[in-house]
């Protein structure tokens, strides 16, 4: 009898426990919080540091204060509000981004770009930067840059600044600075205080890397000495190829760019590179500017055709044979000049697939279409907190090199 009463007691208590548990767990059908996972470096066999030149200057009619598309999608005569029968907007480029024209400060766009870079074996981003002053679209470029920087650490990529010293004249002309060197000093002080000490800011020889697109305005060693004098740590400073003489001893080296044909690259590797303390090579898929057709000024005057990927194959081969420590891909997204590695309608993922092969990425799994699917779902499920949390988790799986788990989550979203 005692045994029967004891069993009955436990049976009743078990029912009460289950009942109470069920009534308290009202949120059990809610999505769990995404698991935060530290980024894991992609495994690759090529020791060359691979960086990509990045333009943070794109603006849409939804992102801008005046509800207008930014100049880099329109130039002088294109209207992205016009949508063709193929579903594509009218933009100032011969090529069309796979995700469509976008705002550079859009977190979903940045997520898409950085994940594609990571899985193609790119180590970091060299950000084209226009300084700190509120002149033209420089403030917008700075804000977009800092949206990008905020996500780089989460993905596990590095960055450095490519300073456009040409902005200093516009700043002076707008009455914002008393001299071009004063404008540059303000910009460099901002970099030192906000970027240089970041753990994922690129350091070469223990110092922060700084590239200059030129020099174009500050063309004497004395001016650069003046600019750098106020910095605590003088950066590893690279100018465009054959222009370090304008910075004198302030320059640590040079980086190659894109020009006419590969002969210029061959010359840089053969004749210039041996003389430099730091040399950064370049690789590009082609060059076809839209300036004349877009009413954005005269054409550059020469074109480098992609030749079904042969141009990129050649420039990557030259880079491999040059035994480079550092390589810059030109560019991720300069659609106006047609140098983009970013996936496009015309070339798909072919360019970043070639980079992946060059980098010797060990993970041969196909992930690029799934990263695009993540972006498309971000946009499509904008109003669904449940879907966005799943996508956050997928992102965390991607950055921690668990793509199979990311894909599974993505495929669960209807």
N, C-alpha and C positions, 0 to 999 in steps of 0.2 A: 504493500500500500504506500509506504513511504517513498519507494522508488517511483511509483506511478505519479504521486503528487510532485516529486522533484522534477520529473520529466515534463509534466504539465506546466509547472512554473516556468521552466526554461523555454518551453514552446510559446507561452503567452508573452514572455519578455522579448523573445526574438521577433514576434509579430509587431509588438509595440516599437521596438528599435527600428525595424524596417519602415514602419509607418511614419515615425518621427523623421527618419532620414529623408524619406521622400518628400515630406511637407516642407522641410527646411531647404532642400536643394532645388529651389525654384529656378535657379540660373544654370542648371546642368546642361540645358540645350544651347547655351550661349557659347560663342567661339572662345577658345582659350586664348590667353594673351600670347603673342608670338614669342618664341624662344630666341633671345638675343645670342647670337653666335659671333665669335671673333672671326675676322677675315683670315683665310688661309692662303698663302702664296701658291700660285699655280706652278707646277713643276715643268721645267723646260731645260733643254740641253745647251742652248746658245747663251753664252755668258755676256754677250753684248747687251747693254742697257738700251731698251727700246722705248723711246718717248714719241708722243704725237702732238703736233702743233694744233691748237684748239682755238676756235673763234667763238667767244661768248656774246656775240653782238646781235643775235636774231630776236625779233619782236613780232608779236601777232596783234591783230585788232582786239583780241580779248585781254592781252597783257598790258597794253599801252594805256597811258592816262587819257590820251586823245582818241582812243579807239581806232587808231590807224595802224596798218602794217608797217613794220620797220623798213628802213631804206635797203637793207641787205636782202630783203625778199622782193622789193619793188624796183630798186634803182629809180630811174626817172619816169618810166612809162609802163610798168607792169602792175596789174591789179589782181592780187590773190583772191579777191572776192569773186572773180570770174572763174567758174568751175567748168572745165571742158567736158565733152561727152565721155571721156575716159575717167572722169571723176577727179582729175587733177586740177589743182589751182594754178592760175597763171603766175609764175614766179620768174625772177631775173636769173635764170640759170638754164643751161642746156640739159641739166640733170635734175632728177626729182628724188628727194629723200624717201626712203621706204616707209617711214612713219608720217610722211607729209611735212609741210612747213611748220615750224614750231617756235616757241618762246624759249630762249636759252636759260631762263631762270625757272622753268617748269621742272619740278622735282622728278616727275615721271620720265621726262626726256633725259635728264641727267642720269637717272638710274639706268635707263636703257643704254645710253652711251657708255657709261663706266663698266657695266657688266659685259658688253660686247668687247670693250678694250681688254678687260681682265682675261676673258677666255680666249682672246687672240694672242695673248702673251705680251701685251704692252705693259710696261712697268710704270709709266707715269705720263702726265699731261703738261705740256708747255703752253701756258695760257697767254694769248695775245692780249695785252693790257694797256689801257689808255690813261692810267693815272687816277688822281683823286679829285680833280676839279670838276665842277658842274658846268661843263662846256660841251656843246653838241650832245652826243649820246654817251659821253664818258662815264657819267654817274650810273647809267643803266648797265654799261659794260662791267663796271666795278661791282654792282649789286649781283649781277648774274655770275660773275667770277666767284663771289663769296658763297653763293648757293652751291656752286660746283665744289668748292673747297670743303664745304661742310659735309659733303657726302664721300669725298675721296678716302677719308680715314676709315669709313664704314666698309668700303669696298676693298681697301688694302692697296691703294695706288698712291704714287708720289706726285708731286707737282713742283713746277718752278714758273717764274714770271718771264715773259718776253716783253720787255718794255719798248713802247713806241715813242722814242724821244721826239718824233715829229710833233707830238701834241703840245710840246712846251711853247712853240711859237703861237699856236692858237690860244693858249692860256694867257700869254702876254697880250696878244691882240684884243682879247676879251676884257682886259683890265684886271685880271685875277691875280697876276704875279708881276713883280717889278722887272724880272729878267728870266731868260730861259733857264739859267742855272738855278735860280731861286725856285722855279717851278719844279725842276728835276729834283732838287734837294728835298722839297716837301714830299714828292712822290716816293723817293727812296727811303725817307724817314718812316713813311707809312708802311712800306714793305718790311723794313726792319722791325717795326713794332708789332706788326700783325701777321706776317707770313714767315719770315726767316727762321724763327725759333720753333715752328711747327715740327713735330717729330717726323712728319711725312713730307717736309720740304726737302727737295733734292740737295744733297751736299756733295761737292766734289773737292777732294783734298781738304776735307774738314770745314769747308766754307760754303755758304749758300750759293747755289748756281743762279746767275742772272744773265739772261740773253738780252741783246739789244737789236731791234730790227733797224739796222743802220750801222753806225750813226748817220743821221740825216740832218739834224740841226746842231747838235753839240759835236763839232768836228775837229776839236783840238785836244791834245792830251791835257793841257792846262785846265780846260773846262771840266773834264772828267775828274781830274785831281781835286778840283774845287768841290764838285758834287759829292765825291766819296769821302772827303775829309771829315764830314760830320757823322759818318757811320762808325759804330763801335767795331764792327767786323767788315772788312772790305770783302765783297763777294768774289767768287770765281766768275769773272766777267767775260762773256763771249760776244764778239761782234759778228756781223755777216762776213762771209768769206772775202778775203782781200781788203778788209776795212779796219783791221785792228790797229793799223798805223795811226788812225785818227784818235785812238784812245791811248796810244803809247804804252807805257809800262802798266797802266791800269788794266789793260786787257790780259786775260790769262790764255786766250786762244780765239778760235773762230769756229763758226758752224757753216756747213754747206747749205745751199738752197736749191731752187729749181730755175734753170735758165736754158732755153733754146734746145739743147740736146745733151746727151750723156758725156760728151767730150769734156765739158766743164767739170763734171764730177771726177772723171779720170784724172784730169790735171790737178784737182784739189788733193786727191789721194796720193798721187805720185810726187808732186812738187811742193805742195803747201803743208800737208799733214806732218811730214817729218820735221818741219821747223817749229811746230806749235807744241806748247806744253799740254794744252787740251784741244782736241779736235773732235768735232761732232759731224758725222756724215749725214747724208740725206737719202731718202728713197721716196718716189712719187709714182702715181699711176698715170699721170698725164697732166696737161695744162691746156685749158680752152676757156678764155675769159669771155664774159658776156657784156663787157662795158659798152661797146659800140651799139650792140643791139638793144641794150637796156637804157641807152641814153645816159649812161653813167660816165661819160668821158671817152677818149679815144681808146681803141684796142691796144693791148700791149704790143702787138706787132708780130708775134710768133705763136705757134701752137705746137704742142706735143701730143700727138694722138695716143690714145690708150692701146691701140693695136691688139684688142682682145686680151689684154693683160700682159702683153709682151714687154711694154715699157716698165711696168712694175717688176716683172721678172728680171729685167736687165739691171735696174737700179738696185734691187736687193742682192743680185749676184755681185755687183761691183762692191757693195757694202761688205758682203761676206769675204771677198778676196782682199779687201783693205784691212781686215783684222781690226775692226773698230771697237773701241770701248763704249762709244755712245753713238746712237743713231736716232735721227729725228725723221718721223714720217710726215710728209708734207702733202696734205693736211688732213685733219679729221673732217672738217666741214666748211671749207671755203668754196661754197657753191658758185659764187660769182666768178671764180677763177677755174673752176672745174678740177680741183686737185683733191677731191674728197675720198677718204677711205671709208667714211660712214656708208653703210649699206644704202643702195639706191635702187629704184625701179629698174634702171638700165643694167646695173652690174650685180645686183643682189649682194650676197655675202662674199663674192669671189675675192675681193681685195683683202679682207681681213682673214680669209682662209689662207691666202698666200703668206700673210704676216705670221699666222699660226704655224705654218710649215717652217718659215725662216727661223722663228723663235725656238723650234724644236719642242713644242708643247707636247707633253707626254699623254695628256688626256685627249684622246682622239674622238671621243664621243661628240655627236652632233648636238650642239646646244643653241646655236644662234637663232634658229626659228622659234625656239621656246622662250628666249629672252624677248623676242619681238611679241610673242603671244602674251607675255607678262605685261608689256606696255599696252597692248590693245585692250586687255582686260582691265587695267588701271583706268583707262578712259571710259570703257563701256560700263563698268560697274562703279562709276564715280560715287553714286549715292548709297552704295551698299557697304555698311560697316563690316558685316560678316565677310564679304568677299575681299575687302581691302586688308583685313587681318590675315586672311589666308595668303594673300599676295605678299604681305609683309614677311610672313614666315617663309614663303618661297624665295624671296629676296635673300633672307638670312641663310637659307640652304645654298643658294648660288654662291654667295660670298665666302662661305665656309667649305667650298668645293664638294658639295653634296648635290650635284645636279639631278640625279635620279629622283631624289626626294622632292626637289623643287618642281620637276616635271609632273610628278604624281599629284601634287597639290594643285598645280595649275589646271591639270586635266579634270580635276574634281569639280571645278567651277563651271556651272552651266550658264 
